[in-house]
Every structure is written in C-alpha cells, then in structure tokens.
Amino acid sequence: MSEMFDWYVGIDWASEVHQVCLADDRGVVRGERAVRHGGEELAALAAWLIATTGAAPERIAVGIELPHGPVVESLMERGFAVHALNPKQLDRFRDRFSVSGAKDDRRDARVLGDSLRTDTRCFRRLKRDEPRLIELRERLRMTEECKHERVRLTNRMREQLWRYYPQILELSDDLSAAWFLDLWALAPTPAKALRVRESTIAKLLRKHRVRRFDAAEVMRRLRRPALTVAPGTVEAASAHVGALRDRLRLVTRQITAAERRVDQILTELAASPEEPEAAPGQSPQQSDVTILRSLPGVGRIVCATLLVEAGGPLKAGDHQALRALAGVAPVTRRSGKSCVVLMRQACSQRLRDAVYHWSRVAVQCDATCKARYQALRQAGHSHGRALRTVGDRLLETACAMMRSRSLYDPQRTAREPQAA
C-alpha cells in the first residue's frame, strides 16, 4: 500500500523561479509561493513549509518532475519525502483539471501536489544516494560526453586530412590513437613526409608497439603523389588539424582519468558491502558490485551503469520495474481484434545501451545466453529482439541474485529450461 502523508506539495521547477503549491490531505490548497533558485531561497521554502503545516518534514510529501538536482537534494537533506513523476504522466494528470489543454506553472504545481495525494503509487519515492555513487554517476556521464566529443573531433580531423593528405588516412581508422597523432606531428604535410627519415618512423612504431606494418610500408604510403590543391590550403588545413590534435589528446587524457576513477570507486564499493555482516556460521554477505561482476558479460561500464541508473529497482529485486526502465519489456497495444507488440521507447537510454551491450557480450562468452539467442533467431526474431530477450533474462537473474545475495552459478542457469 502507498504511504499516507499529512501534507502534499507540488513543485513546478524552473531555471530561475520555482512555483510551489501546498495542499492538505483533503486536497484543499493552503498556500502557494514562487521561489527563486538559490540556497537562501530554498532554505526559506523548507522553513515556510514546516511553519505553515506545523508538521515534521517526514509527514510532508513533495512531488516534482526531476529525480535529481539541487531542489530535490535540498529538500531531501532536510527530511522531506520527495517523489518524482515522469513528465508524460504529469501531462495526463493535467487533463483532470483542464480538458482544454491550458497550461501554466501554478496549475502544474497544483496538479503535482494533488496527483501525489490521490495516486502516490504512480510516483517514485526518492532516496539519498551514497556519495560514491553520486561521483560514480558523474564520472560515467563525463566519460560518455568525452567519448562523444572525441568522435566529433576525429570526424572533423578526417575531413581536414581528406582535403590535402588522404594517403595518411589509409594507415588507421582510429585518428585519435596516440601513435597516429605522433605520426602526423612528424609528417604533417606531404612535403614534410618526403623529408622524414625511415629510422624516425621505425622508432615511433616501436614506442607505440605498432606491428601491423613496418616503417618502410608507412613511408611508401606517405610518399604517394600528393593532391594538387589551391595555394594556402595545405597551411590552413594543417593548422586546423594541429588544433584538433591538441584537443583530442586532452579529451583522451580526460577519458583515461575518468575510467581509472570509475575502477577505483567500484573497487571501494566491492570492498565495503552495505549489507550487515553475516552471523557466525553463515557465509559473508556479498557486495552489489561483487554480485554484478559475477554475471557473464558485465564489465566496468555495465556494472557502474546498473548501479547508478537502476540502483533502486536492482536493490529491491524488482524485475518488472527494472525491465521497463531498461526498455527490454515490450509494449502491447490491444483493441478489439487488433493486437500489436512494439519495442518500448519510454525508458532510460543509458540503461538501455548498457543492457544491449551486456547482452551482446554475454551471448559471446556464456553458453546459456548463446543458446537462448540462437533459439530466438531460429524462431524468426530479429537481432535486436533476441538481444532484448537475453537482456531481460539477465536482469531477472540479477534481481534473483540481489535478493538472495548470491553469486552467479552457470551450472544452475544451464539446468533451467530455456524459453523462447
């Protein structure tokens, strides 16, 4: 059953001014307020709520669209029961108050508060994350952003090299590789490639342990006839490539540092399980990281993503919530004689990507997952559909392991019937 509260607050958040609506347990509005975004103003909001209601913060439920951010954290630190709601659900709840489609901040704040009062089960109760999980989430997102930036920079670098130096592009598909950037620094133009020594190229290849080709082959490719371009093109394009090279090296260092920190945090979490110690005579409790790492196909990124993007459902062992959040649960549209099953779009994209790659790797390294995938493909399902089903079963296994606090047992999984 949903937890009952004495007071309900709806907050329509914004970048500058937040609209707040306070209602009692019968839905009667007892106060409205516009709060500017700032530390002093948010503290005054919390004091106003306590003074107006005369209740403890634990008895005041707050509804908001965001599951994170300074407004959420400020209220949670003061003990308020903060609940998050998907913006699409808020749009549906808004029709209760106006079927004309009218929308404004005051109305949204009231809709949030009243919907939290009548349909608490539709909201998600937020809990404070461990400081290391907060840092882990930020490091993961930094890594993702830096990788996207690296792709953009390499695409721009490839475009500039294609203008005047296409022969160097034949040496590597990864233009962000350290050895390729150093090679370009030695021979940034076709004219300078004619003057570089073969021994210098050989030394560079040995330094970076490149064995795909030798120095003579590199020299042969670099000294192919150059393109005939307009005067000034080589100088302009090479200057642009030089700037992109410096930015690529910086982004690569940032990615390396972020990934190293992610590994450190996971190691710390694995060494300090949150569960209490087992009683004498019982096996010690396993940490969440240790349990997840025992699953086939789980690496650094997948393990960290599961912890920070689906920590609540995962800890509770809620498979239904987890499979919907990861996008592996299909959506059925049935009306009369029509029945259509579609891929779920409303989900966490980061978690969807992590589960997809988790399934892809598990199919390669685990016999049970591989057999299930092959059976689905033979049944006529597409590659993506088969991987989603494999991911669904892996999530179900992970939830069962979290509930029992046990590690993955491939022998037990192999004995279970494999359903298509």
Disulfide bonds with the S-S distance in Angstrom:
none
